[in-house]
Amino acid sequence: MNVRCNYCRQSFNLSRDYLADALAKAKESKQKTHSVECINCRKMIKVPVAQMKRYLPEPRSED
Ligand SMILES: [Zn+2]
């Protein structure tokens, strides 16, 4: 999933593994956004959880 920094306009990619981990944590703490550090300027960028979900379909049977 591609993310663009609002501060320096650097764009970078988040891996599926990263998204899976971030989504699990967001779910746990009931967050609607996930903060990711920009690889260039190191500011925190807020990524909507709903947007991440679109890139990472939930597993069909977890329970
Ligand atoms: Zn940046």
N, CA, C, O and the ligand as a Tripos MOL2 file, in Angstrom:
@<TRIPOS>MOLECULE
protein
  253   251    64     0     0
PROTEIN
NO_CHARGES

@<TRIPOS>ATOM
      1 N           0.8420   -1.1820    0.0000 N.3       1 MET1
      2 CA          0.0000    0.0000    0.0000 C.3       1 MET1
      3 C           0.8850    1.2420    0.0000 C.2       1 MET1
      4 O           1.8490    1.3390    0.7590 O.2       1 MET1
      5 N           0.5370    2.1840   -0.8640 N.am      2 ASN2
      6 CA          1.3550    3.3670   -0.9990 C.3       2 ASN2
      7 C           0.8660    4.4920   -0.0840 C.2       2 ASN2
      8 O          -0.3310    4.7720   -0.0060 O.2       2 ASN2
      9 N           1.8040    5.1210    0.5950 N.am      3 VAL3
     10 CA          1.4840    6.2210    1.5070 C.3       3 VAL3
     11 C           2.3220    7.4230    1.1090 C.2       3 VAL3
     12 O           3.5000    7.2960    0.7730 O.2       3 VAL3
     13 N           1.6910    8.6010    1.1540 N.am      4 ARG4
     14 CA          2.4650    9.7910    0.8430 C.3       4 ARG4
     15 C           2.5140   10.7130    2.0610 C.2       4 ARG4
     16 O           1.5030   10.9750    2.7120 O.2       4 ARG4
     17 N           3.6980   11.1840    2.3390 N.am      5 CYS5
     18 CA          3.9040   12.0740    3.4800 C.3       5 CYS5
     19 C           3.3100   13.4490    3.1730 C.2       5 CYS5
     20 O           3.5430   14.0180    2.1070 O.2       5 CYS5
     21 N           2.5310   13.9740    4.1380 N.am      6 ASN6
     22 CA          1.9200   15.2890    3.9650 C.3       6 ASN6
     23 C           2.9270   16.4170    4.1320 C.2       6 ASN6
     24 O           2.6810   17.5510    3.7190 O.2       6 ASN6
     25 N           4.0410   16.1010    4.7290 N.am      7 TYR7
     26 CA          5.0100   17.1440    5.0770 C.3       7 TYR7
     27 C           6.0670   17.3310    4.0020 C.2       7 TYR7
     28 O           6.3580   18.4560    3.5960 O.2       7 TYR7
     29 N           6.6450   16.2180    3.5380 N.am      8 CYS8
     30 CA          7.7510   16.3380    2.5920 C.3       8 CYS8
     31 C           7.4090   15.7360    1.2250 C.2       8 CYS8
     32 O           8.2240   15.7720    0.3020 O.2       8 CYS8
     33 N           6.1800   15.1760    1.1020 N.am      9 ARG9
     34 CA          5.7150   14.6060   -0.1700 C.3       9 ARG9
     35 C           6.4230   13.3280   -0.5820 C.2       9 ARG9
     36 O           6.2510   12.8500   -1.7030 O.2       9 ARG9
     37 N           7.2040   12.7860    0.3050 N.am     10 GLN10
     38 CA          7.8550   11.5090    0.0290 C.3      10 GLN10
     39 C           6.7810   10.4150    0.0170 C.2      10 GLN10
     40 O           5.9200   10.3730    0.8960 O.2      10 GLN10
     41 N           6.8390    9.5430   -0.9740 N.am     11 SER11
     42 CA          5.9140    8.4180   -0.9380 C.3      11 SER11
     43 C           6.6870    7.1250   -0.7390 C.2      11 SER11
     44 O           7.8100    6.9690   -1.2170 O.2      11 SER11
     45 N           6.0660    6.2140   -0.0300 N.am     12 PHE12
     46 CA          6.7190    4.9430    0.2520 C.3      12 PHE12
     47 C           5.6680    3.8740    0.4020 C.2      12 PHE12
     48 O           4.4700    4.1520    0.4700 O.2      12 PHE12
     49 N           6.1430    2.6400    0.4540 N.am     13 ASN13
     50 CA          5.2370    1.5010    0.4260 C.3      13 ASN13
     51 C           5.1960    0.7690    1.7650 C.2      13 ASN13
     52 O           6.2170    0.5960    2.4320 O.2      13 ASN13
     53 N           3.9850    0.3420    2.1410 N.am     14 LEU14
     54 CA          3.8450   -0.4720    3.3390 C.3      14 LEU14
     55 C           3.5800   -1.9140    2.9070 C.2      14 LEU14
     56 O           2.7040   -2.1780    2.0830 O.2      14 LEU14
     57 N           4.3370   -2.8210    3.4650 N.am     15 SER15
     58 CA          4.2030   -4.2270    3.0720 C.3      15 SER15
     59 C           2.9400   -4.8540    3.6680 C.2      15 SER15
     60 O           2.3510   -4.3190    4.6080 O.2      15 SER15
     61 N           2.5410   -5.9780    3.1170 N.am     16 ARG16
     62 CA          1.3710   -6.7030    3.6350 C.3      16 ARG16
     63 C           1.5960   -7.1240    5.0830 C.2      16 ARG16
     64 O           0.6830   -7.0680    5.9070 O.2      16 ARG16
     65 N           2.8080   -7.5400    5.3770 N.am     17 ASP17
     66 CA          3.1270   -7.9430    6.7450 C.3      17 ASP17
     67 C           2.9630   -6.7770    7.7070 C.2      17 ASP17
     68 O           2.4240   -6.9140    8.8060 O.2      17 ASP17
     69 N           3.4450   -5.6280    7.2550 N.am     18 TYR18
     70 CA          3.3400   -4.4320    8.0890 C.3      18 TYR18
     71 C           1.8760   -4.0710    8.3140 C.2      18 TYR18
     72 O           1.4660   -3.7640    9.4340 O.2      18 TYR18
     73 N           1.0890   -4.1100    7.2280 N.am     19 LEU19
     74 CA         -0.3310   -3.7650    7.3150 C.3      19 LEU19
     75 C          -1.0770   -4.7060    8.2510 C.2      19 LEU19
     76 O          -1.9080   -4.2700    9.0470 O.2      19 LEU19
     77 N          -0.7770   -5.9960    8.1540 N.am     20 ALA20
     78 CA         -1.4380   -6.9890    8.9900 C.3      20 ALA20
     79 C          -1.1730   -6.6880   10.4610 C.2      20 ALA20
     80 O          -2.0790   -6.7410   11.2930 O.2      20 ALA20
     81 N           0.0570   -6.3790   10.7580 N.am     21 ASP21
     82 CA          0.4610   -6.0770   12.1230 C.3      21 ASP21
     83 C          -0.2040   -4.7880   12.6190 C.2      21 ASP21
     84 O          -0.7240   -4.7280   13.7330 O.2      21 ASP21
     85 N          -0.1730   -3.7690   11.7710 N.am     22 ALA22
     86 CA         -0.7430   -2.4730   12.1320 C.3      22 ALA22
     87 C          -2.2510   -2.5730   12.3320 C.2      22 ALA22
     88 O          -2.8100   -1.9530   13.2370 O.2      22 ALA22
     89 N          -2.9020   -3.3570   11.4830 N.am     23 LEU23
     90 CA         -4.3530   -3.5300   11.5940 C.3      23 LEU23
     91 C          -4.7290   -4.2360   12.8910 C.2      23 LEU23
     92 O          -5.6960   -3.8660   13.5570 O.2      23 LEU23
     93 N          -3.9610   -5.2460   13.2320 N.am     24 ALA24
     94 CA         -4.2220   -5.9950   14.4660 C.3      24 ALA24
     95 C          -4.1030   -5.0790   15.6770 C.2      24 ALA24
     96 O          -4.9100   -5.1460   16.6040 O.2      24 ALA24
     97 N          -3.0970   -4.2340   15.6540 N.am     25 LYS25
     98 CA         -2.8870   -3.3140   16.7760 C.3      25 LYS25
     99 C          -3.9800   -2.2570   16.8370 C.2      25 LYS25
    100 O          -4.4510   -1.9000   17.9170 O.2      25 LYS25
    101 N          -4.3770   -1.7630   15.6780 N.am     26 ALA26
    102 CA         -5.4240   -0.7460   15.6210 C.3      26 ALA26
    103 C          -6.7450   -1.3070   16.1370 C.2      26 ALA26
    104 O          -7.5080   -0.6240   16.8190 O.2      26 ALA26
    105 N          -6.9930   -2.5740   15.7910 N.am     27 LYS27
    106 CA         -8.2180   -3.2310   16.2200 C.3      27 LYS27
    107 C          -8.2320   -3.3870   17.7330 C.2      27 LYS27
    108 O          -9.2440   -3.1460   18.3910 O.2      27 LYS27
    109 N          -7.1050   -3.7890   18.2620 N.am     28 GLU28
    110 CA         -6.9490   -4.0060   19.6960 C.3      28 GLU28
    111 C          -7.2590   -2.7410   20.4830 C.2      28 GLU28
    112 O          -7.9500   -2.7780   21.5010 O.2      28 GLU28
    113 N          -6.7380   -1.6240   19.9960 N.am     29 SER29
    114 CA         -6.9110   -0.3620   20.7160 C.3      29 SER29
    115 C          -8.0500    0.4690   20.1470 C.2      29 SER29
    116 O          -8.2340    1.6290   20.5180 O.2      29 SER29
    117 N          -8.8200   -0.1410   19.2350 N.am     30 LYS30
    118 CA         -9.9990    0.5090   18.6260 C.3      30 LYS30
    119 C          -9.6690    1.8580   18.0020 C.2      30 LYS30
    120 O         -10.4420    2.8090   18.1150 O.2      30 LYS30
    121 N          -8.5370    1.9330   17.3560 N.am     31 GLN31
    122 CA         -8.1340    3.1660   16.6960 C.3      31 GLN31
    123 C          -8.7100    3.2390   15.2850 C.2      31 GLN31
    124 O          -8.9010    2.2200   14.6220 O.2      31 GLN31
    125 N          -8.9790    4.4510   14.8460 N.am     32 LYS32
    126 CA         -9.4980    4.6300   13.4850 C.3      32 LYS32
    127 C          -8.3940    5.0340   12.5180 C.2      32 LYS32
    128 O          -8.5630    4.9830   11.3000 O.2      32 LYS32
    129 N          -7.2730    5.4320   13.0780 N.am     33 THR33
    130 CA         -6.1150    5.7610   12.2370 C.3      33 THR33
    131 C          -4.8740    5.0810   12.7960 C.2      33 THR33
    132 O          -4.7760    4.7920   13.9880 O.2      33 THR33
    133 N          -3.9460    4.8410   11.9050 N.am     34 HIS34
    134 CA         -2.6720    4.2650   12.3210 C.3      34 HIS34
    135 C          -1.5760    5.2570   11.9500 C.2      34 HIS34
    136 O          -1.5690    5.8090   10.8490 O.2      34 HIS34
    137 N          -0.6580    5.4750   12.8750 N.am     35 SER35
    138 CA          0.4280    6.4110   12.5970 C.3      35 SER35
    139 C           1.6630    5.6680   12.1180 C.2      35 SER35
    140 O           2.1100    4.6980   12.7310 O.2      35 SER35
    141 N           2.2000    6.1480   11.0110 N.am     36 VAL36
    142 CA          3.4060    5.5340   10.4770 C.3      36 VAL36
    143 C           4.4510    6.6240   10.2800 C.2      36 VAL36
    144 O           4.1430    7.7430    9.8680 O.2      36 VAL36
    145 N           5.6680    6.2760   10.5790 N.am     37 GLU37
    146 CA          6.7410    7.2680   10.4910 C.3      37 GLU37
    147 C           7.2330    7.3930    9.0610 C.2      37 GLU37
    148 O           7.4970    6.3950    8.3890 O.2      37 GLU37
    149 N           7.3540    8.6370    8.6030 N.am     38 CYS38
    150 CA          7.8690    8.8870    7.2580 C.3      38 CYS38
    151 C           9.3310    8.4490    7.1750 C.2      38 CYS38
    152 O          10.1280    8.7420    8.0660 O.2      38 CYS38
    153 N           9.6690    7.7480    6.0980 N.am     39 ILE39
    154 CA         11.0370    7.2550    5.9530 C.3      39 ILE39
    155 C          12.0030    8.3970    5.6710 C.2      39 ILE39
    156 O          13.2110    8.2550    5.8590 O.2      39 ILE39
    157 N          11.4770    9.5180    5.2250 N.am     40 ASN40
    158 CA         12.3320   10.6390    4.8470 C.3      40 ASN40
    159 C          12.4810   11.6710    5.9740 C.2      40 ASN40
    160 O          13.5940   11.9430    6.4240 O.2      40 ASN40
    161 N          11.3550   12.2470    6.4300 N.am     41 CYS41
    162 CA         11.4300   13.3230    7.4180 C.3      41 CYS41
    163 C          11.0980   12.8370    8.8310 C.2      41 CYS41
    164 O          11.2360   13.5870    9.7980 O.2      41 CYS41
    165 N          10.6590   11.5790    8.9450 N.am     42 ARG42
    166 CA         10.3950   10.9340   10.2330 C.3      42 ARG42
    167 C           9.2420   11.5580   11.0150 C.2      42 ARG42
    168 O           9.1350   11.3610   12.2250 O.2      42 ARG42
    169 N           8.3930   12.2960   10.3410 N.am     43 LYS43
    170 CA          7.1750   12.7710   11.0030 C.3      43 LYS43
    171 C           6.1510   11.6500   10.9580 C.2      43 LYS43
    172 O           6.2390   10.7400   10.1350 O.2      43 LYS43
    173 N           5.1630   11.7340   11.8710 N.am     44 MET44
    174 CA          4.1500   10.7060   11.9110 C.3      44 MET44
    175 C           3.0150   11.0380   10.9460 C.2      44 MET44
    176 O           2.4420   12.1270   10.9890 O.2      44 MET44
    177 N           2.7060   10.0850   10.0820 N.am     45 ILE45
    178 CA          1.6350   10.2530    9.1080 C.3      45 ILE45
    179 C           0.4660    9.3880    9.5680 C.2      45 ILE45
    180 O           0.6400    8.2240    9.9290 O.2      45 ILE45
    181 N          -0.7310    9.9770    9.5500 N.am     46 LYS46
    182 CA         -1.9020    9.2060    9.9650 C.3      46 LYS46
    183 C          -2.5520    8.5390    8.7640 C.2      46 LYS46
    184 O          -2.9230    9.1940    7.7900 O.2      46 LYS46
    185 N          -2.6800    7.2230    8.8570 N.am     47 VAL47
    186 CA         -3.2980    6.4570    7.7860 C.3      47 VAL47
    187 C          -4.6180    5.8910    8.3200 C.2      47 VAL47
    188 O          -4.6270    5.2160    9.3490 O.2      47 VAL47
    189 N          -5.7380    6.1620    7.6240 N.am     48 PRO48
    190 CA         -7.0170    5.6280    8.0990 C.3      48 PRO48
    191 C          -7.0140    4.1030    8.0770 C.2      48 PRO48
    192 O          -6.5790    3.4870    7.1040 O.2      48 PRO48
    193 N          -7.5080    3.4980    9.1650 N.am     49 VAL49
    194 CA         -7.5630    2.0430    9.2620 C.3      49 VAL49
    195 C          -8.4210    1.4600    8.1390 C.2      49 VAL49
    196 O          -8.1080    0.4040    7.5900 O.2      49 VAL49
    197 N          -9.5110    2.1660    7.8030 N.am     50 ALA50
    198 CA        -10.3940    1.6850    6.7310 C.3      50 ALA50
    199 C          -9.6410    1.5430    5.4100 C.2      50 ALA50
    200 O          -9.8920    0.6260    4.6280 O.2      50 ALA50
    201 N          -8.7230    2.4630    5.1840 N.am     51 GLN51
    202 CA         -7.9300    2.4270    3.9540 C.3      51 GLN51
    203 C          -6.9850    1.2330    3.9530 C.2      51 GLN51
    204 O          -6.7920    0.5810    2.9270 O.2      51 GLN51
    205 N          -6.4070    0.9570    5.1000 N.am     52 MET52
    206 CA         -5.4980   -0.1910    5.2020 C.3      52 MET52
    207 C          -6.2490   -1.4990    4.9830 C.2      52 MET52
    208 O          -5.7350   -2.4320    4.3660 O.2      52 MET52
    209 N          -7.4780   -1.5500    5.5030 N.am     53 LYS53
    210 CA         -8.2940   -2.7660    5.3700 C.3      53 LYS53
    211 C          -8.5440   -3.1090    3.9120 C.2      53 LYS53
    212 O          -8.5900   -4.2820    3.5430 O.2      53 LYS53
    213 N          -8.7030   -2.0900    3.0890 N.am     54 ARG54
    214 CA         -8.9790   -2.3140    1.6740 C.3      54 ARG54
    215 C          -7.8140   -3.0210    0.9840 C.2      54 ARG54
    216 O          -7.9980   -3.7560    0.0140 O.2      54 ARG54
    217 N          -6.6190   -2.7810    1.5050 N.am     55 TYR55
    218 CA         -5.4360   -3.3890    0.9130 C.3      55 TYR55
    219 C          -5.1380   -4.7600    1.4940 C.2      55 TYR55
    220 O          -4.3340   -5.5210    0.9550 O.2      55 TYR55
    221 N          -5.7920   -5.0560    2.5880 N.am     56 LEU56
    222 CA         -5.5060   -6.3140    3.2560 C.3      56 LEU56
    223 C          -6.8140   -6.9790    3.6890 C.2      56 LEU56
    224 O          -7.3090   -6.7220    4.7870 O.2      56 LEU56
    225 N          -7.3680   -7.8260    2.8350 N.am     57 PRO57
    226 CA         -8.6140   -8.4990    3.1740 C.3      57 PRO57
    227 C          -8.4390   -9.3460    4.4350 C.2      57 PRO57
    228 O          -7.4180  -10.0060    4.6270 O.2      57 PRO57
    229 N          -9.4570   -9.3080    5.2790 N.am     58 GLU58
    230 CA         -9.3660  -10.0680    6.5310 C.3      58 GLU58
    231 C          -9.4210  -11.5620    6.2590 C.2      58 GLU58
    232 O         -10.0860  -12.0000    5.3200 O.2      58 GLU58
    233 N          -8.7330  -12.3380    7.0670 N.am     59 PRO59
    234 CA         -8.7890  -13.7970    6.9030 C.3      59 PRO59
    235 C         -10.2220  -14.2970    7.0950 C.2      59 PRO59
    236 O         -10.9660  -13.7800    7.9290 O.2      59 PRO59
    237 N         -10.5930  -15.3040    6.3140 N.am     60 ARG60
    238 CA        -11.9930  -15.7430    6.3040 C.3      60 ARG60
    239 C         -12.4310  -16.3760    7.6240 C.2      60 ARG60
    240 O         -13.5070  -16.0710    8.1380 O.2      60 ARG60
    241 N         -11.6020  -17.2460    8.1590 N.am     61 SER61
    242 CA        -12.0040  -17.8880    9.4010 C.3      61 SER61
    243 C         -10.8960  -17.7550   10.4440 C.2      61 SER61
    244 O          -9.8470  -18.3940   10.3620 O.2      61 SER61
    245 N         -11.1710  -16.9020   11.4220 N.am     62 GLU62
    246 CA        -10.1740  -16.7060   12.4640 C.3      62 GLU62
    247 C         -10.6110  -17.4120   13.7440 C.2      62 GLU62
    248 O          -9.7790  -17.8430   14.5420 O.2      62 GLU62
    249 N         -11.8970  -17.5240   13.9260 N.am     63 ASP63
    250 CA        -12.3920  -18.1560   15.1580 C.3      63 ASP63
    251 C         -12.8830  -19.5410   14.9620 C.2      63 ASP63
    252 O         -13.3240  -20.1810   15.9160 O.2      63 ASP63
    253 ZN          8.0200   13.0980    5.2250 Zn       64 ZN64
@<TRIPOS>BOND
     1     1     2 1
     2     2     3 1
     3     3     4 2
     4     3     5 am
     5     5     6 1
     6     6     7 1
     7     7     8 2
     8     7     9 am
     9     9    10 1
    10    10    11 1
    11    11    12 2
    12    11    13 am
    13    13    14 1
    14    14    15 1
    15    15    16 2
    16    15    17 am
    17    17    18 1
    18    18    19 1
    19    19    20 2
    20    19    21 am
    21    21    22 1
    22    22    23 1
    23    23    24 2
    24    23    25 am
    25    25    26 1
    26    26    27 1
    27    27    28 2
    28    27    29 am
    29    29    30 1
    30    30    31 1
    31    31    32 2
    32    31    33 am
    33    33    34 1
    34    34    35 1
    35    35    36 2
    36    35    37 am
    37    37    38 1
    38    38    39 1
    39    39    40 2
    40    39    41 am
    41    41    42 1
    42    42    43 1
    43    43    44 2
    44    43    45 am
    45    45    46 1
    46    46    47 1
    47    47    48 2
    48    47    49 am
    49    49    50 1
    50    50    51 1
    51    51    52 2
    52    51    53 am
    53    53    54 1
    54    54    55 1
    55    55    56 2
    56    55    57 am
    57    57    58 1
    58    58    59 1
    59    59    60 2
    60    59    61 am
    61    61    62 1
    62    62    63 1
    63    63    64 2
    64    63    65 am
    65    65    66 1
    66    66    67 1
    67    67    68 2
    68    67    69 am
    69    69    70 1
    70    70    71 1
    71    71    72 2
    72    71    73 am
    73    73    74 1
    74    74    75 1
    75    75    76 2
    76    75    77 am
    77    77    78 1
    78    78    79 1
    79    79    80 2
    80    79    81 am
    81    81    82 1
    82    82    83 1
    83    83    84 2
    84    83    85 am
    85    85    86 1
    86    86    87 1
    87    87    88 2
    88    87    89 am
    89    89    90 1
    90    90    91 1
    91    91    92 2
    92    91    93 am
    93    93    94 1
    94    94    95 1
    95    95    96 2
    96    95    97 am
    97    97    98 1
    98    98    99 1
    99    99   100 2
   100    99   101 am
   101   101   102 1
   102   102   103 1
   103   103   104 2
   104   103   105 am
   105   105   106 1
   106   106   107 1
   107   107   108 2
   108   107   109 am
   109   109   110 1
   110   110   111 1
   111   111   112 2
   112   111   113 am
   113   113   114 1
   114   114   115 1
   115   115   116 2
   116   115   117 am
   117   117   118 1
   118   118   119 1
   119   119   120 2
   120   119   121 am
   121   121   122 1
   122   122   123 1
   123   123   124 2
   124   123   125 am
   125   125   126 1
   126   126   127 1
   127   127   128 2
   128   127   129 am
   129   129   130 1
   130   130   131 1
   131   131   132 2
   132   131   133 am
   133   133   134 1
   134   134   135 1
   135   135   136 2
   136   135   137 am
   137   137   138 1
   138   138   139 1
   139   139   140 2
   140   139   141 am
   141   141   142 1
   142   142   143 1
   143   143   144 2
   144   143   145 am
   145   145   146 1
   146   146   147 1
   147   147   148 2
   148   147   149 am
   149   149   150 1
   150   150   151 1
   151   151   152 2
   152   151   153 am
   153   153   154 1
   154   154   155 1
   155   155   156 2
   156   155   157 am
   157   157   158 1
   158   158   159 1
   159   159   160 2
   160   159   161 am
   161   161   162 1
   162   162   163 1
   163   163   164 2
   164   163   165 am
   165   165   166 1
   166   166   167 1
   167   167   168 2
   168   167   169 am
   169   169   170 1
   170   170   171 1
   171   171   172 2
   172   171   173 am
   173   173   174 1
   174   174   175 1
   175   175   176 2
   176   175   177 am
   177   177   178 1
   178   178   179 1
   179   179   180 2
   180   179   181 am
   181   181   182 1
   182   182   183 1
   183   183   184 2
   184   183   185 am
   185   185   186 1
   186   186   187 1
   187   187   188 2
   188   187   189 am
   189   189   190 1
   190   190   191 1
   191   191   192 2
   192   191   193 am
   193   193   194 1
   194   194   195 1
   195   195   196 2
   196   195   197 am
   197   197   198 1
   198   198   199 1
   199   199   200 2
   200   199   201 am
   201   201   202 1
   202   202   203 1
   203   203   204 2
   204   203   205 am
   205   205   206 1
   206   206   207 1
   207   207   208 2
   208   207   209 am
   209   209   210 1
   210   210   211 1
   211   211   212 2
   212   211   213 am
   213   213   214 1
   214   214   215 1
   215   215   216 2
   216   215   217 am
   217   217   218 1
   218   218   219 1
   219   219   220 2
   220   219   221 am
   221   221   222 1
   222   222   223 1
   223   223   224 2
   224   223   225 am
   225   225   226 1
   226   226   227 1
   227   227   228 2
   228   227   229 am
   229   229   230 1
   230   230   231 1
   231   231   232 2
   232   231   233 am
   233   233   234 1
   234   234   235 1
   235   235   236 2
   236   235   237 am
   237   237   238 1
   238   238   239 1
   239   239   240 2
   240   239   241 am
   241   241   242 1
   242   242   243 1
   243   243   244 2
   244   243   245 am
   245   245   246 1
   246   246   247 1
   247   247   248 2
   248   247   249 am
   249   249   250 1
   250   250   251 1
   251   251   252 2
@<TRIPOS>SUBSTRUCTURE
     1 MET1         2 RESIDUE 1 A MET
     2 ASN2         6 RESIDUE 1 A ASN
     3 VAL3        10 RESIDUE 1 A VAL
     4 ARG4        14 RESIDUE 1 A ARG
     5 CYS5        18 RESIDUE 1 A CYS
     6 ASN6        22 RESIDUE 1 A ASN
     7 TYR7        26 RESIDUE 1 A TYR
     8 CYS8        30 RESIDUE 1 A CYS
     9 ARG9        34 RESIDUE 1 A ARG
    10 GLN10       38 RESIDUE 1 A GLN
    11 SER11       42 RESIDUE 1 A SER
    12 PHE12       46 RESIDUE 1 A PHE
    13 ASN13       50 RESIDUE 1 A ASN
    14 LEU14       54 RESIDUE 1 A LEU
    15 SER15       58 RESIDUE 1 A SER
    16 ARG16       62 RESIDUE 1 A ARG
    17 ASP17       66 RESIDUE 1 A ASP
    18 TYR18       70 RESIDUE 1 A TYR
    19 LEU19       74 RESIDUE 1 A LEU
    20 ALA20       78 RESIDUE 1 A ALA
    21 ASP21       82 RESIDUE 1 A ASP
    22 ALA22       86 RESIDUE 1 A ALA
    23 LEU23       90 RESIDUE 1 A LEU
    24 ALA24       94 RESIDUE 1 A ALA
    25 LYS25       98 RESIDUE 1 A LYS
    26 ALA26      102 RESIDUE 1 A ALA
    27 LYS27      106 RESIDUE 1 A LYS
    28 GLU28      110 RESIDUE 1 A GLU
    29 SER29      114 RESIDUE 1 A SER
    30 LYS30      118 RESIDUE 1 A LYS
    31 GLN31      122 RESIDUE 1 A GLN
    32 LYS32      126 RESIDUE 1 A LYS
    33 THR33      130 RESIDUE 1 A THR
    34 HIS34      134 RESIDUE 1 A HIS
    35 SER35      138 RESIDUE 1 A SER
    36 VAL36      142 RESIDUE 1 A VAL
    37 GLU37      146 RESIDUE 1 A GLU
    38 CYS38      150 RESIDUE 1 A CYS
    39 ILE39      154 RESIDUE 1 A ILE
    40 ASN40      158 RESIDUE 1 A ASN
    41 CYS41      162 RESIDUE 1 A CYS
    42 ARG42      166 RESIDUE 1 A ARG
    43 LYS43      170 RESIDUE 1 A LYS
    44 MET44      174 RESIDUE 1 A MET
    45 ILE45      178 RESIDUE 1 A ILE
    46 LYS46      182 RESIDUE 1 A LYS
    47 VAL47      186 RESIDUE 1 A VAL
    48 PRO48      190 RESIDUE 1 A PRO
    49 VAL49      194 RESIDUE 1 A VAL
    50 ALA50      198 RESIDUE 1 A ALA
    51 GLN51      202 RESIDUE 1 A GLN
    52 MET52      206 RESIDUE 1 A MET
    53 LYS53      210 RESIDUE 1 A LYS
    54 ARG54      214 RESIDUE 1 A ARG
    55 TYR55      218 RESIDUE 1 A TYR
    56 LEU56      222 RESIDUE 1 A LEU
    57 PRO57      226 RESIDUE 1 A PRO
    58 GLU58      230 RESIDUE 1 A GLU
    59 PRO59      234 RESIDUE 1 A PRO
    60 ARG60      238 RESIDUE 1 A ARG
    61 SER61      242 RESIDUE 1 A SER
    62 GLU62      246 RESIDUE 1 A GLU
    63 ASP63      250 RESIDUE 1 A ASP
    64 ZN64       253 GROUP 0 **** ****
